[in-house]
């Protein structure tokens, strides 16, 4: 049996006779940059980078999104904007226009949602739908995916890639398999052959640090997970080992969540290798955390009203300070100014710092609640 075939349209198939759920993961391609190219035809086939002002290589901040032309130069999201500029000084650098991105996202999500009532939007540019009730075969699922792609291109003017599989996790992996504007169908019986050669970081939730730990135990590709007995995975990795094993074997099927189930807060914290009183090092770490949080907020289209600073000194003496704003914002510079204001209380503290963290809370993703001044 031929497991993988590539059609002229760029669709890829993995076959199986039996079927349980059929899940689509729809992921817009280089979303922010795609909207900018749509609205500026002269940008077509040119590297477009959306993010902080590069200031000729001296800018602070990071890349939010870049198109595929820019990626040819080694640019990617979350890269420091100064490095992006050095790699591609002739690129088109644009500030984010979140109002415009939200308008495009709402149109896309309306199209996806019209296909199935079982719908979950997980960020500004991606969503899941369960089409099991509408499609009895994977061929019908392919036709549905084609229809979604066509409608999004015709009505919104941008492209998206779609993964189709029996679980949400595998559908997400599949949507990234052939970008941009691709469709990948993974049928239940071929899950093993589809996933086995892939690096374990293709499983959502396995990052660089987790990868290092798994690699030390001899697990490098997803096939290594599939071929390890479940009891061994649990012995070596505990609950996480069971979760990863279930994902790799197509047994992980989290419930669909309502789009109204927005998280209440988002936070990150970092521990220094050695306790420090170096002001510049502490502020640099806070800036790094702040920028990473805002990359996530950018993608999710989420705003916040409360900013909190966490600081832990040697001896595990820990303090938290917060400030609430009059209206929701999504502004990396304003947030950092608040963090610096909160940190002033501890500038003359006579103990070294062990850990710093930032939490953004009172979240909202309803742009209609926001004033235009928030985007200026």
KATA-V575285 format. One line per field, one symbol per residue. ss: DSSP state (H for helix, E for strand, - for the rest). phi: phi as a letter, one per 30 degrees, with the letter a starting at -180 (. if undefined). psi: psi as a letter, one per 20 degrees, with the letter a starting at -180 (. if undefined). A space follows every 10 residues. Layout:
# KATA-V575285
ss->???
phi->???
psi->???
This chain:
# KATA-V575285
ss->-----E---- EEEE------ --EEEEEE-- HHHHHHHHH- HHH----EEE E---HHH--- -EEEEE-HHH H--------E HHHHHHH--- -EEE---HHH HHHHHHHHHH HHH-----EE EEE--EEEEE -------HHH HHHHHHHHHH HHHHHH---E EEEEE--HHH HHHHH----- --EEEE-HHH HHHHH---EH HH-----HHH HHHHHH---- EHHHHH---H HHHHHHHHHH HHHHHHHH-- ---------- ----EEEEEE EEEEEE--HH HHHHHHHHHH HHHHHHHHHH --EEEEEEEE EEE---EEEE EEEEEEEEE- -HHHHHHHHH HHHHHH---- --EEEEEEEE E--E--HHH- -HHHH-
phi->.ddbbcdedj cbbbcadcbc dbccccbddh eedddddedb eddeicdcbc ldddhhjcdc jbddabdddd ddcidadide dddedddbdc dccbddbddd dddddddddd dddddadcbb dcadbaacbc cedcbcbddd dddddddded ddddccibcb cbcbadbddd dddddcdbcd hcbbccdedc eddddedddd dddejccddd eeddddcicc cdeddedcee ddddddbidd ddddddddci cdbdddcddd ddddababbb cddbebcded ddddddddde dddddddedd icbbcccbcc bbceiidbbb bbbccdbdbb bddddddded dddedcecdc cdccbbabbc bhdbbcdddc ddddcc
psi->pogpqorhij qpqpqqhqpd qoppopoqol gghhhghgin hiipjqpppp brphllijqr arpgqqrhgh hhjjqrqipp hhgghhhmhj ropqqqnhgh hhggghgghh gghihqinpo piahjqqqqo jhhhpirhgh hghggggggg hggghhkrrq qpppriqggh hgghhihnqr krpppoqghj gghghgiqqi iippioaggh gggghhjjoh rhhhghipqg hhghghjbhh hgggggghjk iomqqpqqii mqqhrpqqqp pqgppqjogh gghghhgggg ghhhgghghi kqrqhppqpp pprqjkopqp qqpqrhqqrn ohggghhggh ghhhhjgjqj qqphqqqppp alqqknhiiq qhhij.
